[in-house]
Amino acid sequence: MDLNKILKIIKNIIINLIIFVLGIIAIIAIWTSIQLNVQNKEYIDLFGYSFFSTKTGSMSPTIEKGDIVIVKIGEQVQKNDIITYKKDNSFITHRIIEIDGDSIIAKGDNNNTKDEPITKHAILGKVCFIINNVEIWKKVFSDISVIIPIVITVILLVILVSYKEKTGDKNDW
């Protein structure tokens, strides 16, 4: 097998992988949109997990403003677990500092005061993973001066790949 055939196979694998990943992302986006807009849910339930963007630095340095927390819905909780619970119309992510029967007291790591007591029924779930520095990437990819060069680069790359295939040049893929 010559080098050109190997490079073409690798290129096809990469393109198929990119299409697969984009397809999965599209399916997840559609499913979350259905849950929020059609079923009128307050949070997304994706195979027993949900995710939230933190709005404040109350859990700093463990969780910073703009980080994404992935929450295992309905998980059993204990003292020192980081939980997400609903209070009024907001979801709050804080650490459990006291449990007394059905009453739970949480507090942000960076806060001086305890939260008001909540019941176990107010808890959505336990934080199982934190994705850091998402706020920076959100700002970068929402900036038009970044988006335009990325779109132009992708378009030029697609044109270049399709042009080389049509010309049948044996030295390039």
C-alpha positions in Angstrom: 0.0 0.0 0.0 1.5 3.3 -1.0 1.7 6.5 1.1 -1.1 8.3 -0.7 -3.6 5.5 0.0 -2.6 5.5 3.7 -2.9 9.3 3.9 -6.3 9.2 2.2 -7.5 6.5 4.7 -6.3 8.6 7.7 -8.0 11.7 6.2 -11.3 9.8 5.8 -11.1 8.4 9.4 -10.5 11.9 10.8 -13.4 13.4 8.8 -15.7 10.6 9.9 -14.7 11.0 13.5 -15.3 14.8 13.3 -18.8 14.2 11.8 -19.6 11.6 14.4 -18.6 13.9 17.3 -20.6 16.8 15.8 -23.6 14.5 15.4 -23.4 13.5 19.0 -23.2 17.1 20.1 -26.2 18.0 17.9 -28.2 15.1 19.4 -27.4 16.2 22.9 -28.2 19.8 22.1 -31.6 18.8 20.6 -32.4 16.6 23.6 -31.5 19.3 26.1 -33.6 21.8 24.2 -36.6 19.5 24.3 -36.2 19.0 28.0 -36.0 22.7 28.8 -38.4 24.1 26.2 -41.0 21.4 25.5 -41.1 19.4 28.8 -40.5 22.6 30.8 -37.9 21.0 33.1 -35.8 23.3 35.3 -32.6 21.4 34.6 -31.3 18.9 32.1 -31.3 15.2 32.9 -28.9 13.4 30.6 -28.5 9.7 31.7 -28.9 10.7 35.4 -26.5 13.7 35.2 -27.0 17.4 34.9 -24.6 20.3 34.5 -24.6 23.9 35.7 -22.5 26.9 35.2 -21.5 28.6 38.4 -22.5 32.3 38.7 -20.4 33.3 41.7 -17.1 32.7 43.4 -18.7 31.4 46.6 -16.9 28.0 46.2 -13.5 29.5 45.3 -10.9 28.1 45.1 -12.5 24.7 44.6 -15.0 26.0 42.0 -14.5 29.4 40.3 -17.1 31.6 38.7 -18.0 30.3 35.2 -16.8 26.7 35.9 -19.1 23.9 34.9 -20.2 21.4 37.5 -21.5 18.0 36.6 -24.1 16.7 39.1 -25.1 13.1 39.6 -28.9 13.5 40.2 -30.3 11.9 43.3 -26.9 10.7 44.7 -26.7 10.0 48.4 -24.9 12.8 50.2 -22.8 13.1 53.3 -20.9 15.8 55.2 -18.2 17.6 53.1 -19.9 16.6 49.8 -20.4 19.4 47.3 -24.1 19.4 46.3 -26.4 21.4 44.1 -29.7 22.2 45.6 -32.7 24.4 44.7 -33.6 27.4 46.8 -36.4 29.7 45.6 -35.9 29.7 41.8 -32.1 29.2 41.8 -29.8 26.3 41.9 -26.9 26.7 44.4 -23.7 24.6 44.5 -22.2 24.6 48.0 -20.5 22.1 50.4 -22.5 20.3 53.2 -21.1 21.3 56.6 -23.8 19.8 58.8 -26.4 17.1 58.6 -29.0 16.7 61.4 -31.6 14.2 60.3 -33.5 15.6 57.4 -32.0 19.1 57.9 -28.9 20.0 56.0 -26.7 23.1 56.3 -24.4 24.0 53.4 -21.9 26.8 53.0 -19.8 28.1 50.1 -16.0 27.5 50.7 -15.4 31.2 50.2 -18.4 32.4 52.3 -18.3 33.6 55.9 -21.8 32.5 56.7 -23.8 29.3 56.5 -26.7 28.9 54.2 -30.2 28.6 55.6 -31.1 25.0 56.4 -32.5 22.9 53.6 -34.2 19.5 53.5 -32.8 16.5 51.6 -35.7 16.9 49.1 -34.2 20.3 48.0 -31.0 18.6 46.9 -30.7 17.8 43.2 -27.6 15.8 43.6 -23.9 15.6 44.3 -21.2 17.3 42.3 -19.1 14.5 40.7 -16.9 16.5 38.3 -15.8 20.1 37.7 -14.7 21.5 34.4 -12.5 24.5 35.1 -11.8 27.7 33.0 -14.9 27.4 30.9 -15.6 31.1 31.3 -12.4 32.0 29.4 -13.3 29.8 26.4 -16.9 31.2 26.4 -15.4 34.7 26.1 -12.9 33.6 23.4 -15.4 31.8 21.2 -18.1 34.5 21.6 -15.7 37.2 20.3 -16.4 37.9 16.6 -12.7 38.6 16.0 -12.0 35.0 16.9 -15.0 33.4 15.2 -14.5 34.9 11.7 -10.9 33.6 11.3 -11.9 30.2 12.5 -14.8 30.0 10.0 -12.6 31.3 7.2 -9.9 28.7 8.1 -12.4 25.8 8.1 -13.9 26.9 4.7 -10.4 27.2 3.1 -9.4 23.8 4.5 -12.5 22.2 3.0 -11.9 23.9 -0.3 -8.2 22.8 -0.3 -9.1 19.1 0.5 -11.8 19.0 -2.1 -9.6 20.7 -4.7 -6.8 18.2 -4.2 -9.2 15.2 -4.6 -10.6 16.6 -7.8 -7.2 17.3 -9.4 -6.0 13.7 -8.7 -2.5 14.9 -7.8 -0.5 11.8 -6.9 2.0 13.8 -4.8 -0.6 15.2 -2.3 -3.7 13.9 -0.7 
